[in-house]
Amino acid sequence: MTRDISEFSGTPWRDIADQIPQRARAVPTMLKAEEQALYFWIARDWAKGAGAIVDLGCFAGGSTARLAAGAEAAGYAAEIHAYDRFSANEKTKENTLYPQGVAPFEGEDIRPLAERLLAPWADMIALYPGDLLQSRWHGGPIEVLAVDAAKSARAADRIADRFFPALIPAGALIVQQDFLHRRQPWLIAQMHLLAGAAVPVAFCAHDCVAFLVTEQIDRDRLAAARVEHLDDDALIGILTEAAESPALAPVADRIAGAIHAVRANPGERRAWAFGRA
Ligand SMILES: C[S@@+](CC[C@H](N)C(=O)[O-])C[C@H]1O[C@@H](n2cnc3c(N)ncnc32)[C@H](O)[C@@H]1O
């Protein structure tokens, strides 16, 4: 089934946050309210069960729970694959898990927590603990790929290499969770270099952008969209082109912020090492 950009007109995911079942909402997440609604809407209203749903960087399972609850509500046989290191330090526990109702616990391993929180959908979810950059995709078609782990240019390239070729042409979405985050400017470059095969269809407050895959992302396309090797001038050149492209015009001012961040952090390609400017 060929999917169309028009399915996203009118931002149908907005204002449905209260339709997310309570047991999914109870799973702690770093996603903002509109992003949670987008994930739920994608799985419930957009996806048809034509391929797997893959969640790269699921933390304690919050994004996975919204996706699973959406698939459950839609009623198709969902296959959800969730990847993470499943590790949280004291700061993350105090800032994210405890304020969302998790009882204080010892240690950094959150895999048991994620398993417990995702138990209502255990029959549809497979968890993959560890470094996802070392993992392989089994090769089956992917209908929804949520990317929240491309925290370096190297990771963005690795994720694309492993998962993008399995995306169903004209029938898959890539959700780039931190697409417009100033600490991850390589994502804008990567998706602009893939503009012939994936178009932005949903701009979701504040940083998240979803792309409809329009054509097969093959090895040649991947080679042309690599970002790790780009020096600052090359990266800024691609970001400037992206900001001028009609597809990304709605976020041109955010791309200008990303260019500023590259200039303020010369040579840096790791989100966690970016400074404030
Ligand atoms: C912003 S958080 C994800 C938030 C999550 N989607 C939610 O709903 O709360 C990013 C996650 O990516 C994971 N991550 C980043 N790089 C990774 C890697 N190479 N392998 C496995 N997990 C990784 C981190 O452990 C972290 O939990």
The ligand as an ORCA input file, in Angstrom:
! r2SCAN-3c Opt
* xyz 0 1
  C      16.547     10.349     25.073
  S      16.684      8.726     25.619
  C      15.309      7.910     24.973
  C      13.998      8.274     25.591
  C      12.905      7.265     25.328
  N      12.590      7.145     23.935
  C      11.686      7.606     26.139
  O      10.570      7.463     25.663
  O      11.855      7.987     27.308
  C      17.963      8.083     24.620
  C      18.244      6.632     24.908
  O      19.108      6.140     23.905
  C      19.919      5.161     24.499
  N      21.105      4.989     23.668
  C      21.897      5.949     23.132
  N      22.886      5.395     22.420
  C      22.724      4.050     22.506
  C      23.443      2.942     22.007
  N      24.530      3.097     21.244
  N      22.995      1.705     22.296
  C      21.901      1.520     23.067
  N      21.175      2.547     23.575
  C      21.586      3.790     23.305
  C      20.234      5.698     25.883
  O      20.559      4.634     26.759
  C      18.920      6.405     26.255
  O      18.107      5.602     27.074
*
